[in-house]
Amino acid sequence: MSAGAEVAPPGTASLTRPTRPALLVLTLSLGVTTLSLLQSLVVPVLGPIGEQLGVSSAAAGWVLTANLLAAAVLTPVLGRLGDVHGERPVVLGILTAVAVGTLLAIVTRSLPLLLVARVLQGSSYGLFPLSISLLRRELPPARLSVAMSIVSSTLGVGGVVGLVAAGLLTGDGGDYHRPFWVGLGVTLVSLALAAVLLPRRPATATGGVDWAGAGLLGIGLVLLLLPVSQGNAWGWTSPATLGCAAGAVAVLTGWVLFQRRRAAPLVRPALLADPRMLVPNLAGLATGVGLFVSFLVVMQYVQTPPAAAGYGFGAPVLEAAVVYLLPGGVLGIALAPVAGRVVDRVGALLTLLGGSLAGVAGFVVLAVGRAEPAAVVVAGLLTQAWVTVAYAALPTLVVSAVRRGETGVANAVNSIARSVGQAVGSTVTVALLGAAVDPATGFPRASSFTVVSLLGAGAALVVALVSLGGMARTRRQDRDDADDTADVGRATACAGEWSPVSGLR
């Protein structure tokens, strides 16, 4: 039996043979690609959705919001279910729900039913933490970092693929339903591979799911994400926005107090406060901001007609996706296994730091050199390199910080941090560009793209500072451990020298 495989305890059902690592990584990568693909492919078609369904742009925006809210509520529950019941049945259940939701999105021409479809698709966010749990269980340590890097990188790569697919299928003003066919195909293939290849294993954790804690957390996250995602439509100082924000603070504070009193909480409060978890969660939040700032700035800038606005390239959706975003996706695919090996060789924190510096450079190029198409492509390559490297390093940081039985729920918390960051990045980008519209042209002023690009650079800089802080803490911990070891050695030597039993002097 290969390293990483587990033996069934007496009385349990027989287990499948260990899955070959390459096939396991392929299966999980495709599942995570499903998540990021379905997340991003609706971004370019929000306008067509509103037009073809006869609803306002604000109403069409709920296609993104419903998916995000469902993800926030479901991800920690699905991660915990994988810990206590085994990952395989939960992964198969998620992919089945996503397939049903995607099919519904294809056949419906009703906004309410489309929102139901997007809620079902939101369960796909649970695939990532479950995938990391499976890799930790099945693979030997020597292969784990590279495997987690490859699977995690598909979060960024799948987003680019979704944008390109939407551009290819709707660039001529086609039906918004078309991109969902791509999502359905990928989901069904992923479901088939998972059913055949995912191993059956006993659960890594005992107990059950804290459903009361899950419900309270879900309410708090919904109250948090609603004003983040709808603040532009509601108004940032409206009673709805301020009320939801205040409610989020109250409910999430109550949730932390409630979890402290539970014998088997959904998430241990100590886990959230652990400095080893604060680093990947803050880095994930900032990386999520940078990912969507990059996507939205590049897509809007290159599609702006220069004759009307005085900047931009007038690129159609297809050209914007293929020429300016696809190269970054290709780089991400090539970089993922390399990033995993770098994590193994120099450590996750130093790798995260290097990636964030590439992100800072990319956004600076976008801020000062975007008048040239080649500069925009280079900026996209650098920012995608940052996201790929960050997503390669984050799972290693999470896995090294938690017990095996908490792998799923800990990575679910990190996934929520990234999702919140993406929501903040997209909302702030839209708000800043929308607030700087030139009345004479009807397009955002060129300076607003500089401001948003510097926002992305700031997000990357936050990751760099968090990485440096984590490295400093690790060095302090190493020194303390060395001092403790030396103290124990001296105490042992003294005990040996003066022990009346040994008679040594």
Rosetta blueprint (number, residue, H / E / L):
1 M L
2 S L
3 A L
4 G L
5 A L
6 E L
7 V L
8 A L
9 P L
10 P L
11 G L
12 T L
13 A L
14 S L
15 L L
16 T L
17 R L
18 P L
19 T L
20 R L
21 P H
22 A H
23 L H
24 L H
25 V H
26 L H
27 T H
28 L H
29 S H
30 L H
31 G H
32 V H
33 T H
34 T H
35 L H
36 S H
37 L H
38 L H
39 Q H
40 S H
41 L L
42 V L
43 V H
44 P H
45 V H
46 L H
47 G H
48 P H
49 I H
50 G H
51 E H
52 Q H
53 L H
54 G L
55 V L
56 S L
57 S H
58 A H
59 A H
60 A H
61 G L
62 W H
63 V H
64 L H
65 T H
66 A H
67 N H
68 L H
69 L H
70 A H
71 A H
72 A H
73 V H
74 L H
75 T H
76 P H
77 V H
78 L H
79 G H
80 R H
81 L H
82 G H
83 D H
84 V H
85 H H
86 G L
87 E H
88 R H
89 P H
90 V H
91 V H
92 L H
93 G H
94 I H
95 L H
96 T H
97 A H
98 V H
99 A H
100 V H
101 G H
102 T H
103 L H
104 L H
105 A H
106 I H
107 V H
108 T L
109 R L
110 S L
111 L H
112 P H
113 L H
114 L H
115 L H
116 V H
117 A H
118 R H
119 V H
120 L H
121 Q H
122 G H
123 S H
124 S H
125 Y H
126 G H
127 L H
128 F H
129 P H
130 L H
131 S H
132 I H
133 S H
134 L H
135 L H
136 R H
137 R H
138 E H
139 L L
140 P L
141 P H
142 A H
143 R H
144 L H
145 S H
146 V H
147 A H
148 M H
149 S H
150 I H
151 V H
152 S H
153 S H
154 T H
155 L H
156 G H
157 V H
158 G H
159 G H
160 V H
161 V H
162 G H
163 L H
164 V H
165 A H
166 A H
167 G H
168 L H
169 L H
170 T H
171 G L
172 D L
173 G L
174 G L
175 D L
176 Y L
177 H L
178 R H
179 P H
180 F H
181 W H
182 V H
183 G H
184 L H
185 G H
186 V H
187 T H
188 L H
189 V H
190 S H
191 L H
192 A H
193 L H
194 A H
195 A H
196 V H
197 L H
198 L L
199 P L
200 R L
201 R L
202 P L
203 A L
204 T L
205 A L
206 T L
207 G L
208 G L
209 V L
210 D L
211 W H
212 A H
213 G H
214 A H
215 G H
216 L H
217 L H
218 G H
219 I H
220 G H
221 L H
222 V H
223 L H
224 L H
225 L H
226 L H
227 P H
228 V H
229 S H
230 Q H
231 G H
232 N H
233 A H
234 W H
235 G L
236 W L
237 T L
238 S L
239 P H
240 A H
241 T H
242 L H
243 G H
244 C H
245 A H
246 A H
247 G H
248 A H
249 V H
250 A H
251 V H
252 L H
253 T H
254 G H
255 W H
256 V H
257 L H
258 F H
259 Q H
260 R H
261 R L
262 R L
263 A L
264 A L
265 P L
266 L L
267 V L
268 R L
269 P H
270 A H
271 L H
272 L H
273 A H
274 D L
275 P H
276 R H
277 M H
278 L H
279 V H
280 P H
281 N H
282 L H
283 A H
284 G H
285 L H
286 A H
287 T H
288 G H
289 V H
290 G H
291 L H
292 F H
293 V H
294 S H
295 F H
296 L H
297 V H
298 V H
299 M H
300 Q H
301 Y H
302 V H
303 Q H
304 T L
305 P L
306 P H
307 A H
308 A H
309 A H
310 G L
311 Y L
312 G L
313 F L
314 G L
315 A L
316 P L
317 V H
318 L H
319 E H
320 A H
321 A H
322 V H
323 V H
324 Y H
325 L H
326 L H
327 P H
328 G H
329 G H
330 V H
331 L H
332 G H
333 I H
334 A H
335 L H
336 A H
337 P H
338 V H
339 A H
340 G H
341 R H
342 V H
343 V H
344 D H
345 R H
346 V H
347 G L
348 A H
349 L H
350 L H
351 T H
352 L H
353 L H
354 G H
355 G H
356 S H
357 L H
358 A H
359 G H
360 V H
361 A H
362 G H
363 F H
364 V H
365 V H
366 L H
367 A H
368 V H
369 G H
370 R L
371 A L
372 E L
373 P H
374 A H
375 A H
376 V H
377 V H
378 V H
379 A H
380 G H
381 L H
382 L H
383 T H
384 Q H
385 A H
386 W H
387 V H
388 T H
389 V H
390 A H
391 Y H
392 A H
393 A H
394 L H
395 P H
396 T H
397 L H
398 V H
399 V H
400 S H
401 A H
402 V L
403 R L
404 R H
405 G H
406 E H
407 T H
408 G H
409 V H
410 A H
411 N H
412 A H
413 V H
414 N H
415 S H
416 I H
417 A H
418 R H
419 S H
420 V H
421 G H
422 Q H
423 A H
424 V H
425 G H
426 S H
427 T H
428 V H
429 T H
430 V H
431 A H
432 L H
433 L H
434 G H
435 A H
436 A L
437 V E
438 D L
439 P L
440 A L
441 T L
442 G L
443 F L
444 P E
445 R L
446 A H
447 S H
448 S H
449 F H
450 T H
451 V H
452 V H
453 S H
454 L H
455 L H
456 G H
457 A H
458 G H
459 A H
460 A H
461 L H
462 V H
463 V H
464 A H
465 L H
466 V H
467 S H
468 L H
469 G H
470 G H
471 M H
472 A H
473 R H
474 T H
475 R H
476 R H
477 Q H
478 D H
479 R H
480 D H
481 D H
482 A H
483 D H
484 D H
485 T H
486 A H
487 D H
488 V H
489 G H
490 R H
491 A H
492 T H
493 A H
494 C H
495 A H
496 G H
497 E H
498 W H
499 S L
500 P L
501 V L
502 S L
503 G L
504 L L
505 R L
